């Protein structure tokens, strides 16, 4: 599925790709409505419906991902509430082996995420993702979400890479679409971003259930060190 000799740069999404999306889905659909109702009042079920409508209205925009925006809109401390269920933050089972294999290869590994810095920092506290990354970039730094092809133009402007020799792994089809429009050649997605949800079928891009399916990765030769 992947010819690693054709790859120099690996761009990795975080939520739903390296990390189990269950944490985020649980927070936004269950924990936040519950805590919002406790703080501001209201019936949790109705609160949940209202919050989902408000959140979905921002889908695909930077606001969708911005914890400062939602803290202001909802009058709650989103980062503090996310920390209350941080024990649910977990990598997918095959993530560690995959990142270790990339680290031993010739490839540069970049974390490229739409996550707000508050969410990113929390997840870096509870995982060892940072140790494997040559670069960590958030869409908020570039003022465009990954769903917008302009994001990839800005990314390349600040951190040069060859789209023809780049692999992007992301669980969101609209992100993969924008990367394809920009010209990233190698695109891959996950069948089961959330371990508590069924695997996805009939996806538009090549898909794997586990990273083990694209291992091994040839190790870096001594001559390249």
NORFENBEL-V693321 format. One record per helix or strand. SS is the DSSP state (hx for helix, st for strand). FROM is the first residue (numbers start at 1). LEN is the number of residues. Records with the same first field share a line. If there is no record, write none. Layout:
BEGIN
SS = FROM-LEN, FROM-LEN
END
This chain:
BEGIN
hx = 4-3, 22-19, 44-13, 62-4, 67-8, 78-7, 86-3, 95-9, 117-10, 129-4, 139-4, 149-10, 163-3, 173-10, 211-4, 222-3
st = 9-4, 15-1, 19-1, 91-1, 108-6, 135-4, 166-4, 186-5, 207-2
END
